[in-house]
Amino acid sequence: MTAIAETLGHWASGLTGGTIPDGVSATLRRALLDAGGLMVAGRGMDYVRAARSSVEAQGGCTAIGHSGGFTAGDAALISGIAVHGEDFDDTFEGTPVHVGAVLVPALLAVAEREGHSGDDLLRGLAAGGELACRMAVVAPTAIHRAAFHPTAVIGALSAAFGVATAARLTPEQTASALGIAGSMASGIIEYLAEGTSTKRLHPGWAAQSGIRAAALAAGGFTGPRTVFEGEHGFFRAFAHPDVPRDFGRLTDGLGEVWELESLAFKPYACGTMAQPFIDAAIKLRGQLPEPETVAELVAPTAEAILHRLWEPRSEKVAPSTPYSAKFSVPYCIAVGLTRGAAGLSEFTDETIRDDAMLRLAAKVRYEVDPTDPYPENYVGALTIRLLDGTELKAFQPCLRGGRQAPLSDTELEAKFRANTAFGGWPDALADRFHAFGSAALTADRIDLTEFRA
């Protein structure tokens, strides 16, 4: 029987720019812009500086916002960490997987190294991005339940597939690249315990792993064709066995149905599932007399997200680091009510020590709602009970920025501009990258040297 990796390899070999729908191309342009802004926003962060100091070799590839040249793998590592570092990057609804943080750094680095055209970049981003989204719906929630980060483990294979497609490897080589990447996939979610930086590492690590896997396959190294469905394959290793698998989601309707087209772009710099709760809190902000009048705040929630966004309670109501705060629904609700925003400035050492914010977060509790539609849809409901018995209620029916309520081009550009300004870029340089992002998928050659600043 034909293995799934072989089917994917044959599909990728016939993929052309002309067969990719305009809606997918438009999504990828948005992903380029969003990821580029976040590369700049993160370039001065301590964890990005640590990543840059860890690399040893020099090369001809650009890590956007940094001086000098890097190897393709190192550029992808640095850029992937920067894009995902503040959890402000794009995401796919279902099993949440961050596509741009992996695929944009990997494909830009290889495109610059190899002198790929915009059409090559488009095909690679489209193929890799579509595989990432399809892998996310094979067994929703199962990867998190097995204690792995979906972006980390899915990312390695999707990056390998994207790079192999851009490089026009044969179907057999592409299948091997996927099989090789299966042995490179890694990334546990124990960062949740203390808000440490390892989640930030995962997209960059996946991106550089995908580059290496494709290079190995191009050189004749082989990987298992049955990496997806095999007895010892990806979903046996990285997905909880209690969740059914639907391997048809990987190949059914390839080229006709594009999951990638519904990629979500975040309005807030925090965990995906926390975002609807922020919107619900902001809706009630104008009705709240004073925080001191609040007796409790109650949020119905899906049981599947408790271990990531609600527990342990001691850490979630008083996050130990700004990064930990990004994955705390109690803190995010308090931010929405007190600040009316949840951007980069709401997750700092100063804000997580704000006594008023923490007192409000401590009053937030959850109730498991068995009818919550997660992971098919992300919702946020909130009831505020005041000391005088008054109840204030709000409901956010979907992820804002997602398939049901996408951000407008104006909103996404404003986010890009705010991120490049946060990272210290002058308007003129931001203008040039904006122009690059608009034209990159039709360019004759990808050259990023002007963005080494």
N, C-alpha and C positions, 0 to 999 in steps of 0.2 A: 504494500500500500504506500501511496505517496505520503510522506510525513508533512506536518504542518509547516515546518521551516522550508521545505522544498516548494510547497505551494506559494509561500510568501516570496521566496527567491524568484520564482518564475513570474509572479505578478510584478515585482519590482523591476525586473529586467525589461518589461514592456511599458513601464511607466514613462510618460513624456509630459512636458509642460502643458501640452495641448489637451491631455486627458485629465488634468487636475482642474476641478471646478473653480470658477471665479471666487465663490464664497470661501473655499479653502485657501486660495492664494491671499485673499483679503485677511483672513484669520492669521496667516503666517506673517504678513506685514505688521499686523498689530502685535504679534508675539515678538518680532524683531525689535520694534520700538519699545515695548514694555521691558524686555530683557536688557536692552541697551541702557535705558534710564537707570535700571537697578544695578547694572555693573558700575555705573558712575557713582550712584548713591552709596554703594558699599565699599568703594575703593579705599577709603580711609579707615574702615573699621578694623579693630584689632585682630579679628579672626581672618580677615583678608590679608592683612599685613603678615600674619603668621603663615598663611598659605604661600604667599609670595616668597617669604624668606626660606621656605622649605625646599624650593626647587633649586637645582644645581646647574642645569645646562642652559645655554643660550640658543636662540634659534630665530627663525624668520617670521614667527607668528605673533599676533598682537593680543594682549589681554587689555581690552578696552579700558582706557583711563589710567594705564600704567606706562611708564617709560620703558624703552628697551624692547627686545624681542625674546621670545620664548619658543620652546618646542611646542608642537601642536598639543600634545598631551598636557603639558604644564599650563599653556594658555587656557585650555578647556577647564582644567582643574581650578585655576584662580577665578575665571569668569563664572563658572558654575556655582562656586561658593558665594561669590558676590551677588549673583542674581537671586539666590534662594535665601541669603543670609538673614533677611528681615521678614521672611515669610509674606512678602508682598507681591509675589510673582503669580503667573497664571496657574490655573488648576483645572482639572477635569472632574466634573461631577460624576458621582457613582462612587467607586473606590477613588478617593482623591489622589491624583498623580500630577506632578508638576512637569509639564512638557517643555516649555521654553527654557527652563533652567538647565536642562540636560541637552536638548537638541540644538539650541541656538549656539552655545559655546562650542560644542563638538563640531558642528557643521561649518561655523565661521572659521574655526582654526584650520580645519582640513581644506576648506575652500581657498583660504589664503595661502596655505603651504603649497597646494597643488595648482594654483591658478585656475580654479574652477570658475565656470560661468555662473551667471545668475540662474540659468535653467538647471544646472547641476545642484545648486543650493536649494532651489525650489523642490526638486524631486527628492532630495535627501531629507529635507525638513518634512515634506508631506508624508513620505513613507515611514520615517521614524516616528513622527508624531501620531500618525494613524495607528501604528502598532502599539504605541504606549497606551492610547485610549482604549483600544480593543482588549489589550491584556487586562486593563483595569475592570472590565465588565465580565470577564470569564467566571470569576468567583468573588463577587462583591463582599467586602469586609474581611475576607479570609486571610489576606496578607497581614493586615494589622493584627488580627486575632492570633496569628502565629508569631507575633512580636517582631515583624520586619516592617521597614518603611517602604511602602509601595514605590515611591520615586526612586529609591536606591536600587531595588532589585529589578524592577521593570525598566528603569533607566538604562542599565548596562546593555540590555538586549535591544532596546529601541534605538540607542545611540549606534550600536554596531550595525543595525539594519539601515539606519539613515546614512551612515558613512559609506557602507557598502553600496547602497543605491546611488549615491552621488558619484562614487568612483567607478560605476558601471562594472562591478564585479559580476562574474557569471552566476547563474542561479545556484550552482553547486558551491561556489565560494561563499555566496551570501548565506546559504544554509549553514555552512561551517562557521561563519562569523557569528551567527546566532548561537550555535552550539558552544563555541568557545566562550562567548560572553556569559553563558549560563554558569560557567565556573568562575567567573569574575564578579558576579552579582553578590552584593553584601550590603548590610546596613540594618542594624537592630534599632529598636525604638526606646532603649533604656535611657536615652537623653531626657525622657519625660520625668525621670525621678528627681533631677536636680537642675534642669534647664541648661545643660551643658551644650557645647557647640557641635556635637557630632552630626546632628541632623543637617546642619549647614554644609557639612562635608559631602553629603551623599550625592547631590546632583553633579558636582564637579568630579567626584570619584567615578560615577557612572559614565560621565562624558569621556573622560580619559580612558576608561576601560573599553568603551565602545570603539574608540580610535585604535587602540592596540589590538582588539579582537579582529577588526576588519583587516588590519595590516598583516596579522598572522595568517588569516585565511587567504589573503592575496598572495602570500609567499608559499602556500601549499600546506600549511598547518590545518589539521582537520578537527572538526567538532561533531558531536552527536546530532544526527538529523532529527531525532525524537526529543530534542531539548524541551519542548513544550509538553507533549502528551506522554512521554515515556514513564516507565515504572519508577525511575529514579530522576525524573525530569523536574522542570522549574516548579510546576504547581504541586508536585509531591513535596518538594523541599521547602517552598516558601509560603504555602497557603494552608490554613487550618483544615484538617481532613473532614470536619463536620459540615463544611459549606460545599454544596454541589458545584461541579464544574460544568461549564457549557463551552466546549472547545470550538463549537461552531461560530461563536462570537469572534474568533480570530480570523476567519476566512470567508464567512458568508457575506455575499454582496460586495466583495472587495472591488473598489473602483466605482461602485454604484452608490453605496451608502458610506458617507464619510463622518465618522464619529468626531473627528478632529474639528469639524466646522463649528461645533458648539462649545469650543474651549472657553472657559470663564476667565475674566480678568478682574482681579480683586480691587475693591475700593478701600479696603482696610489692611493694615500691615500686621496681620495676625493669622492664626489658624483658620482654615476654611470653614469648618463647622461652627466656629464662634461668631462668624460674621452676621448671620441673620439675627442673632441675639443682640448684637450692637445696634442694628437698625431698629429693632423693637424698643430698645432702651432710648434711642434718640427720639423716637416718636412720642415717648412719654416725658421727655426732658422738660418741655414747656409746661407740663401739668403738675410737676413735682414742686410743692411749696419750698421745703428745705430738706436736705438729706436727714436732718435730725428727727424729722417727723415720720420717718420710715420705720415700721415695725419689722417687716420682712419682705423679701423679694422671692417669688417662686417662679421657676422656669420648668415647664414640662420638657422632657428630652428623651432621645433615643438611648436605650440601654447600651447600644454598640459603641457609643462615644464616651461612656463614663470613664473608662480607664485612661483616656487621653486628655480629656478636657474638664473633668470634674473631680477626679481622684488622683492622689490622696488630697483630702480636703485641706489639710494644714498647709500644703504647698500652694494649692489653688487660691485660697483666700488671702494669702500673704506670700506672693511669689518671691523666690530667693534671688532671681536674676530677671532683667528685662526680657530675656528670651523665654524664660519660663512663663512670664506674664502673657505672652502671645498665645499660649495654649491653656489659658484659664478662662472659662466662661464667666465665673464670678468677677474676676478683674475686668474683663472686657465689658461686661454689663455696667460696672461701676464707671469705667472710662466713658462709655456712651452717655451715661446720665450726667456726669460731671463736666466732661469736656465737649461733648457733642461731636467728637471726631475720634479717629483711631489711626492716625498716621505715624510716621517715624518718630515724631516728638512725643507721642503718648506712651512709648515703651522705652523708658530711660531709667537710669539709676535714681534720678530725682523723683520721677512719677511713681515708681513702685514703693517709695517710702512716704508718699503723701498720706498723712493720717486720715484725712477725710475720705479719701478714696478707699483706703483699706477698711475703714469702719463700715462703709457701704458694701464692699465686697463680702465682708464677714456676715452680712445679713442675707446673702443670696443662698438659696438652696434649690435643689432639683427634685422633681418628681418624675419617675420613669413613666413615659407615655407609650403604651404598647401599640398605639395607632400611629406613632410618628413614622413618616414615610422614608426616613433615611435607610439606605443610601440613594434611593431613587430621586429624592428631593430633599433639599436642606431647608428647614423652616426654623423660625425662632419665635417663641411665645413668652410673654412676661406678664406677671401680675404683681403689682406693688400694693402692699397692704400698709396703710398708714396707721399711726397710733390711735386715731379717732375712729377707726373702723372703715374708712373710705378705701375702696379698691380701684386701682387704675390698671387697665389692661391694654396690651398691644400685641399685634401679631404680624410677623413678616413671613409671607407665604413662599418665599423662594430665596435663593442666593442672588443678591443684587450683583450684577456683573456677569451672571451666568446665562444659561440658554433662555430662561424665561424673562430676564430683565437685563439685557446686555448693556454695558457702558457705551455711551455714544463716542464717536471719534473725538469730539470736543473734550469729553471727560477723560478719555485715555491720553490725549495729548497734554492736558493739564497735569495729569499724574506724571507723565514723562518729564515735563518741564520742572515740576517741583522736585523730582528725584535728581535731575542733573544739577539743579541749583543747590540742592542739599549736598551733592558731591563736589561742589566747587567749580563746575564747568561754566565758562562764560556763555552768554546767549548765542554768540556766533558759532561756537563749537557745537552747541546743542542743535542749532539750525542745520549745520552740515550733517550731523548724524541723522536728523529727521529726514533730510533729503536722501541720504544713503538708504535708510530703511524703506523709503517709498520706491526707490529704483533698484534695489539690490537684486530682486528676483528676476530682473530682465537685463542685468549688467553683462558686459562682455567678459569681465574678470573681476574677482573680489579682491579688493585692496583696502586694508584697514589702517595703514601706517599713519594717516593723518589723525587718528584717534589715540595715538600713544602720548597721552598728556595727563 
